[in-house]
């Protein structure tokens, strides 16, 4: 069907070159912005605050909306006479059946026009009975059906038995790995490489079954290595094949190196058993500092145990200390809430606990639990992805230079504090993903794994292959038995002991290629993926990790950060794939920055659509408009690219706006909406970007003198720019509030309609002359007008479903 939107105006997005800084216009609920205006004849011009209501009042007669991007929704109860009506009448009337647009299983189309973002909901935000529904409070908290009707105590007992139930699960045996050729016949040209890869995976699975009793037992390395408690005492084991002598030291033995000397077996594992004290108390008190002292080829060194569960930095000291963490049963946190069901659509809020306060401090797990999690829920996200969980001695590494892989960062609290945070998220219906780092490790020799036993080959490749020159970090040897045990056990540890619901695997591109993706441009040629540059050991490790995670925790989610576009990346392992659930679609954010550096006149709609839809069939992606790296000092967020220094002076509603601000707010909304609408099956936002956070992230640091004598200036160890100013997004006197409310509307819209996972996705227009993009996804029609100068009235667009449409979201509002 082709409809003419009579009375509907698709305004322009003003070109930056046409912006006159001397021109000022107020920005409020009644202001009309050409580039964001969308008009529906005979609709109300009233506005509803998005925080309290998602949809427009269906009873109001005339609505004026700034044309930038709009979303329309048809009803299911289509009047047969609609085809005889004028197209303008059809589009101006709301269908009568309110359930058609809410039932995600019936979604069939969606369209979008660049420059304009509107969403039409036939229910007008009303449920049965015509009562208005609050968009934030009406969203259900997902709850496991098995716990309904149980008492709180019974639920706690059920959760406490999860680890026991996981032990009983059987990881399916390897398949034949051939289905990838049915999915993509072009892969047959590289069957030699792919079959070899799968053969190596099968051999490793068979060896683990033979020598370790299977992946399930193999991945419980934390029950064998590190400190393990029994009824009679504590056993400590450590793999350090390069060490010639080892002893356990700490507060418990007054750091006496001769008190508890260890013995070594033929596999390079050192061991000691410490019997309980005479009164039955443990030989190492909870909270004691511990280290292992070794005589190594590099000399005598004290190291934090590799499997340590907690590490802290004493005030005024540089090195960290390992902490024996084993609180009394009455002090251990007990999980009270079951894991939420795995959502069909992923809407991820990426967060860093330490910098999540509005104050210039390192925030705590407890404050994040109480203050930030409810905010994430209110904003409409259904998942929180937490960065910098694994202990890292260098705070400014953003958590990516891990020193202690099994220990949660002590800057933010204790392990039990983190468990409380995750439990609260589950209570709110949020799944919790961990940003896990298995791609590299800190080169810190005092606190981490580097040179652990005095050699550069313990855990890592030796020589240049074991060093990442750009990241200044160490690279794991994924072909070594004990490294595989360590990393697989690490993944299971966080899922089992802390109840994380899945992972975002960092730096996967670096893992999969010996060139680590550095100074390499991936063009999509299959020779780039299946050749000598591929690190087969690393890919096989990722296959094992996905096998383990999905086999023991069927609801767990794995996302891989891969910029290369490796084919089979998100195909199940049994079918011959790497096994991830989602690929993080990194190219989208890069492309937006590339476009923002150009004039509006040079944007091409075909390029935008290709960027957002360029993904492999049956391999799901998580899309995002901008990365957390862009928020760091020295880079720019999308908001800063668009509005620059005007953000500091013209975001208050009680003073005139500028054309740069008007254009920036419009495009900020449009870019995020079209990315979510067309870019993938999931969506991710870094905290604060939802409202265009104006400040960059600058970690506290002192001046740094380089080896050549040059000095890199610091910021006097200030935390002022290492925080998130959520208060700006909440302030009703700032324009940031409207940007936040728009993002909130996007998330709640997806919750209701589930358009990201709809099977129906059809791009009906990418008009270079008009600079218009229209597409359908699910039951929604998205319309964007990216033209820098032209607005359109009575614009005709094609729609799959005939009927009456209603605007559900509009970038000109708020």
Beta strands, then each sheet from edge to edge (+ up, - down):
strand 1: 2-10
strand 2: 24-25
strand 3: 37-40
strand 4: 63-66
strand 5: 69-74
strand 6: 226-229
strand 7: 233-239
strand 8: 245-250
strand 9: 263-264
strand 10: 269-275
strand 11: 289-296
strand 12: 299-303
strand 13: 311-312
strand 14: 321-323
strand 15: 346-352
strand 16: 383-387
strand 17: 390-391
strand 18: 404-408
strand 19: 431-436
strand 20: 441-442
strand 21: 467-468
strand 22: 473-474
strand 23: 502-505
strand 24: 557-560
strand 25: 582-585
strand 26: 621-623
strand 27: 657-658
strand 28: 682-686
strand 29: 704-705
strand 30: 711-712
strand 31: 761-767
strand 32: 772-777
strand 33: 780-785
strand 34: 792-798
strand 35: 805-810
sheet 1: 1+ 34-
sheet 2: 2+ 27-
sheet 3: 3+ 4-
sheet 4: 31+ 32- 33+ 5- 35+
sheet 5: 6+ 7- 10+ 9-
sheet 6: 8+ 11- 12+
sheet 7: 8+ 11- 14+ 13-
sheet 8: 15+ 16+ 19+ 23+ 24+ 25+ 26+ 28+ 15+
sheet 9: 17+ 18-
sheet 10: 20+ 22- 21+
sheet 11: 29+ 30-
end
